[in-house]
Amino acid sequence: QVPLVESGGGLVQAGGSLRLSCAASGRTFSNYAMGWFRQAPGKEREFVAAISWSGGSTYCADSVKGRFTISRDNRKNTVYLQMNSLKPEDTAVYYCAAVVPYGSTHPWGSWGQGTQVTVSS
């Protein structure tokens, strides 16, 4: 399992943008597909987006399609989530985790501490 640290969250107005980062330690990061997940107050954790180990393919939840983009830089052991056109319903704590197998919408292994995203209306 790869230790993960999320960052980049904050308070933004509706329609704004944020870029989240997830830094991994260890030399096995590039072996794994990675994903972003989120949990809003009182709700279950849900899948947001995932990216293959090479970065060559991605998929995402319908709720963020066309607004969020996942990417990764294996040289920096980091996966990103660019979030545009944010909506109040995007408010949540965002987490990254490995995704096994690629194509799953469920996390595998350890979580980081998460990063809070708050979108005001």
N, C-alpha and C positions, 0 to 999 in steps of 0.2 A: 504494500500500500504506500501511496505517495502523500506526504504531508502537503496540505494546501492552505493558502492564505488569500482570501478575497479582499479587494479594496476598490475604491472608486465610487462608492455610493454617496448619497447626499439628498438634499432637498432641492427640488426643481419644480418650476411651474408646468402646468399642462402644456404640451406642445414642445417642450424643451428636450434636451438630449443629455445623456450621461454615457460614459464608457467605463465599464467594469473590467477589472483585471483579476486573474487568478494565477498566483505564482506557486509553482510546485518545486519541491526540492528532490534531489535524487536523480539518478541517471536513467530511470525507467519511464519518465514522463512521456517520451515520444512513442512508447509502445502502446499507449492507450488512446482510444477515443475518449473525448471529454465532453461534458455537458454542463449546462447551467440549469438550475432549478430555483424555485422561489416558494416562499411560504408567507401568505398574508395572515393577519391576525384572525384567529378563529377558523382558519381553513387548513386543509391538508397541503403538504408540500406538493408542488406540481412541476412537471417538466416544462422547460422553456425552449432550449435549443441544444443541439449536439453537433460535434465535428469529428471527422475521422482522424485517425492517428497522423495521417500525412497532411491533413488540412484540405484535402482535395474534394471533399464532399461534406455537406451539412444538411440538416433538417431541423424543423422547428414546429412549435405548437401553432395552431391556426390563429390563436389570439394575438400572436406577435408577428405573424407573417407580414413582410413588407415594411416592418418598422424596426425590427431587431436583426443584427447581423453578428454571428459568432465567427471568430477567427482564432488562429494560434500562431505562435512563433516558437518552434521547438528549440531554436538556438538559445532562447531566453527562458525556456521551460514555463511559458506563460500562455494562457488562453484568455481571450477578450470577449466582451459582449458590448457591442455598440448599440445603444438604445436611442432611437429617434422617435419623434412624435409621441412622447410619453403621455399616458393617460392616468387619471387618479386610480383606476383599477390596477395599474401596474405597481402600486405601492405594496412593498413586501420586503422581506429579507431574502437576499439572493445568495445562493450557494453554488459552488462548482463541485463536481465529482467526476470520477471516471464513469464511463458508460460501457458496460459489457453485457452482451455483445453489441457491436455497432448496429444501430437500428432500434435498440431498446429505448424506452422512455423512463427507465428506472435507473437510479444511481447504483454504483457498485463501490464498495470500499468506504474509505473515510471521507468526512466532510471537513471543511474549514469552519471558521467561526461565523462566516456570512458577512454580508455588507448590506446595510439598510438603505433602501431607496424609497423616498417619499415624494409623491407627486401631488402638488396642490392644485386645486381647481380655480 
